[in-house]
Amino acid sequence: MNLSEMTYPELADHQKEVDAAMRNIEKSRKADAKKAVKATAKEHGFTVEDLFDMPNKTKGSAPKAPPKYRNPDNHAETWTGKGRKPQWIKDAHEKDSDLSRFEI
């Protein structure tokens, strides 16, 4: 294949193919490298998180805030008082209901 004899559109098409092939190879190489690092760490009795002081994803995030309000019509619906208000709280505000009547 002689690139200097190709037209611009032909070269552009080949460039797209080359870029896609390189992305696929990079993905594969990264996956292989991750497997090798995990295997080596395990062989020595460590996890990757242990070696690189990374937070362990299995530990979870911060504890969820306890609910402060409960829907009297559906006790399964609660709200912590933080973030977006649930629809049942919005509906109660439209009726001029006091938020304190929903406190747990």
Order of alpha helices (4+ residues) and beta strands (2+ residues): alpha-alpha-beta-beta-alpha
